[in-house]
Amino acid sequence: MVTVVEVPQWRGSGSRTAQRLREGARLLADLVEADHRVRVDVDDADLAGTASRVRTAVSEARDAFLITVGGDCGVELEPVAAARKRYGDRLVVVWFDAHGDLNTPESSPSGAYHGMVLRALTGQGPEGLVPEEALDPGRIVLAGVRDLDPPEAAFVEASGIRHLKEVESPAALLAAIAAASDAPVVYVHIDFDVLDPEIFHSVGCPTPGGLHPERLLSLVAAIGERFEVAGLGLMEYEPARDEDQELLSGLVGRLVEACARR
């Protein structure tokens, strides 16, 4: 059984266009074949309140394979926290993203929560926006991340986060996951700015370089073939070009199939 939780959050992204993120979340959710769908009401002035509603939606989908659709990456707080509670130290988070999302309120250049959420999952974040059980940084694999602020890079170096900037092969990614836990169960996070903006442009923070869509699919498929997948997050689509929507129409279903096969 597959459950989609749609969270059209945008305030965590700061001053970026609300309507495009909301529309992107709706379009992404429509691309997923699901047995059950939940759309979380968003209070743009209260991120903690939104997180509480996401937590409720996630808890009600406990026996289903959960796909969380955003909105911005800040909505990943509760789905990943729930997987951490369920699987404990077996959980490994693979973060497909152009950015690390590893800032703190003190280090963030923008003050936007979507750039802090992964750091918050390790226990360091704004009050009310950190999990009850912190994620060990050594159980995080950054995949395709190529734009780190200096404080983020320092945290990666000091904390033992595994960083595969280029992700040359599935074998390297699988080895990093296997090294992060004795019996890994993987949460797969995908911010679509991990893709090469020359191919896919409909994101708020396009960053040079990045993965070809088929490379992303091959990496996710390799994860699904080797490991149990605890959940999938699809984030940060801001519709801007018809060709990008066509690309996602072919890609999203294959990503879901790769993750939900077990």
N, C-alpha and C positions, 0 to 999 in steps of 0.2 A: 504494500500500500504506500502511495506517495502523497504527502501533504505539502502544499505550497503555502507559505506565510509571506504575504506581500506587505511591505512596510515602506510607504512612500515618503520617508523622512527626508528632510533637506536642511533643516536649521543647523544640524551638526556640521554642515559644509560651509557655514558662514554666509556670505552674501551672494553665492551663486544662484542662478535662476531656479526658482522653485518648480515652476511648471514643467521644465524639461526633465528634471529628476523624477517627478511624480509620473509623468507620461511614460518615461523609460521603465519605471518599475511595473506599471500596468502592462506595457507591451511585453516585457520579459515574462511576467507571470502568465500571460496568454499563450506564450510559446511552450509552456511546460504542460505535458499531459499529466493530470493529477486526479486522484480519487477524492481529494478533499482540499478546499481552498479557504483560507482565512485572510481577510484584509484588516490590518491593524489600524485603528484610528490614531492619527498623529496630532499631538499638541505641539505646535511649532515653538511655543515658549517654554516647554517643559520636557527636556530630553529624558530626565529620570522617569517622568510619568509615562512617556512613550516606551521606555525600556521595561517598565513594569507590565505594560500591556503586551509587549512582545514576549516577556517571560511567561505570562499566562497562556498565550497562544502556543508557545513551544511546549509547555508542560502538557497541554491537552493533546498534542500530537506525538506523544512519547512512543507509541508502538508503531509509528509510521516512519518511512524514510523521509526526512525533513529537508526541504529545499526552501531557503530563505532568499527572498528577492527584494533588493533595495532599488531606489533610494541610495543613500550614501553608505559607506563602509561602517559607520557607527552602529548600524542596526545589527552587526555581527556579534555585539557584546553578549546578548542573551543566548542565541543558538550555540555559540562556542562554549559559553559558561555551562550550559546544560549538558553538552557532550563531555565536558571536563568532569562534571559531577558523576555522570553515568559511567565513564570509562576510567576515571582516575589517571594515573600516570601512564596508562597505555595510550592516551590520546596524543597524537601528533598533529599539529596544525600546519598545513601547507598553504602559504600565502602567495598566490599568484597575483602580482600587483606591480605597477611601476614604482610604487612608493612603499616605505616601510610601515607607515602609520604608527611610528614608535616614539612620537614626541610626548612630552608631559605638558601640563598647562604652563609650566615655567619656560620650557624650551620651544614651544610651538610658535612659529613666525606668524601664523594666522589666527590662533586661538580656536580653530575649528576642530570639533571632536573627532571627525572622521580621520584626521591625521594623528589621533592619539589612541584609537581603539585597541590596537594590538598591544601597545604598552600597558593600557588599562587592564587588559586580560592577564598581564603578569603581576597585577596588583598595584600599579602606580598610575593613578589617574584622578580625575575630578571626583569629589565626594558624590556618592550616589550612582556613579557610573563605573564601578569596578565590581568584579564578581566576588561571591563569597569564598570561592576556592581559586586561588591564583594558579595560573598556568606557568609551569617551569619554562623559562626562556630556552633551555636546552632541548625542548620538545617543539620548537618552532623551526620551520624551514622556509626561508624566503626564496621564492622562485620567480625569476625575471625582474626582481626589484633592482632598479638602476638609478634611482634618484633619492638619495638619503641626505637629510640635513646633517651637519657635523655632529650634533648631539646624538642623533640616531645612530650614525656610524660608530660612535664611541660606545654606545650601549651594545650594539651588535658584537663588537670586538670584546667587550668586557664580560658579556653575559653568556656566551656560548651558543648564541643563535647561529644556525647553519644558513649560509648565504650563497645561493647559486645564482649569480647575476645573469649568466648567459644560458644556463640550462642546456648544455650541449647535447645531452642524451638522456633518454629515460633511465638508463642504468645509473647515472650519477645521482639522479633524483631519488630513485629507489634505495640506493645505498645510504643517502642522507637520512631518509625516513627510517630505515632499518637501524641506523646507528643511534637514533633518537629515543628508541624504546625497545624493550625486549620483545614485546608482542604488539606492534603498532596497530592502532585503529586511527584512521585519518579523517580529519575534517578538511574539506577542500574549499578554500575561499578564492573566488575569482572576481577581481576588479577588472573590468574590460579595458582599462588603460594599460594592462599588461601587454596588450596587442600592439603591434607596430602601427603608429598613427598614419603611416603612408598607406596602410591597408584599411584600417578601421579608425575613423576620426571622431565618432560620436561620443566623446568623453569630455569631462570638464577640465582635465589636466593632462592633455596629450604630451607624451615624453618621447623624444627621439629613440630609435631602436625598438626593441620589443620583439615579441614572438609573432610568428605567422600563425594564423588561426589553426592550421593543420598541425603545427608543432604543439600548440596548446592542447589540442584534442589528443594527440598521441601521448603526451605526458600524463594527462588525466586518465586516459584509457589504461596506461601502464599501472597507475596507482590502483585503479579498480580491479585489474586482473590479479594483482599481487596481495592487496590488503583489503580488509573490510573498511568501508567508508561510512563514517558516522553522520555525515551531513554535507550539504553543498550550499554555498552562498554565491549568489550572482548579483553583482553590484555595479552602480555608477554608470549606467547607460543613459546618455543624454541625446535623444534622437535629433540628428542634424541632417542626415543624408539617407535617401531611399536605399542606396546600395548597402549601407551599414545594416539597415533593418533586414534586407534580403540575406546578408551574410549570417546574421543571428538566427534567421528562420531555419537555416540549415545546420547551424552549429549547436544551438542550445539543446535541442532534443538529443543529439549525440553525446553531449557532455553529461546530461542527466542519465542516459542509458549506461554510460561508462561507470558512473558512480553508484547507480542503484541496482547493479546486476546481482549483487550478493543478497 
